[in-house]
Amino acid sequence: MNRVDLLKGAFEKVYVTEQVLEEFRVGVRRGVLPDVTLDFEVVEVREDELELYNALRVKLGKEEASCLTIAKNRNMKVLTDDSDARKVANL
């Protein structure tokens, strides 16, 4: 859909993990994602969250694992199109 601007209009605050931001940058370099500015606050997995992050990495990519880890530990919501991440999040 290439309308990341819709997120800012739909939510008061939007966060992105460093892992997701890097995946986005790779997509831009490959020409599969638009070169737009992501004006979202970048959040990082903290040291006290690494145990859950590493456990999730067994089944998920680093992007999804970082999002779910932060959401779980900081009482946040996650938007994802990744079906594996949605399944793990529902456990």
WOFENMO-V885511 format. One record per residue. N is the residue number from 1. OMEGA is omega in degrees with one decimal (NA if undefined). NEAR is the number of other C-alpha atoms within 10 Angstrom. Layout:
BEGIN
N | OMEGA | NEAR
N | OMEGA | NEAR
END
This chain:
BEGIN
1 | 175.7 | 4
2 | 179.7 | 9
3 | 179.1 | 8
4 | 177.9 | 13
5 | 178.9 | 12
6 | 179.4 | 9
7 | -179.9 | 13
8 | 179.3 | 13
9 | -176.0 | 10
10 | -174.8 | 9
11 | 179.4 | 8
12 | 178.8 | 7
13 | 176.4 | 10
14 | -180.0 | 16
15 | 174.7 | 16
16 | 177.0 | 18
17 | 178.2 | 21
18 | -179.5 | 18
19 | 178.8 | 20
20 | 178.5 | 17
21 | 178.4 | 15
22 | 177.1 | 12
23 | 177.4 | 14
24 | 179.6 | 18
25 | 177.4 | 16
26 | 178.1 | 13
27 | 177.1 | 14
28 | 179.8 | 14
29 | 179.8 | 12
30 | 179.4 | 10
31 | -179.3 | 10
32 | 175.7 | 10
33 | -178.7 | 14
34 | 178.7 | 15
35 | -179.6 | 13
36 | 177.0 | 13
37 | 174.8 | 8
38 | -177.4 | 15
39 | -179.3 | 12
40 | 176.1 | 14
41 | 179.4 | 11
42 | 176.8 | 14
43 | -178.1 | 14
44 | 174.0 | 15
45 | -180.0 | 18
46 | -179.6 | 12
47 | -179.6 | 8
48 | 178.7 | 9
49 | -174.4 | 16
50 | -179.5 | 14
51 | 177.8 | 11
52 | 179.0 | 17
53 | -179.1 | 22
54 | 177.0 | 15
55 | 179.1 | 12
56 | -179.4 | 20
57 | 177.2 | 15
58 | -176.5 | 10
59 | -172.9 | 13
60 | 172.8 | 18
61 | -177.0 | 14
62 | -179.4 | 19
63 | -179.1 | 18
64 | 179.7 | 25
65 | 179.8 | 26
66 | 179.8 | 27
67 | -178.6 | 26
68 | 178.5 | 25
69 | -178.2 | 24
70 | 179.7 | 22
71 | -179.0 | 14
72 | -175.0 | 14
73 | -175.0 | 13
74 | 177.2 | 10
75 | 179.3 | 9
76 | 176.1 | 12
77 | 179.8 | 13
78 | 169.5 | 18
79 | -180.0 | 10
80 | 172.9 | 12
81 | -177.8 | 9
82 | -176.3 | 11
83 | 177.5 | 9
84 | 178.3 | 13
85 | 177.9 | 21
86 | 178.5 | 15
87 | -179.8 | 9
88 | -178.6 | 14
89 | -178.7 | 16
90 | -180.0 | 6
91 | NA | 5
END
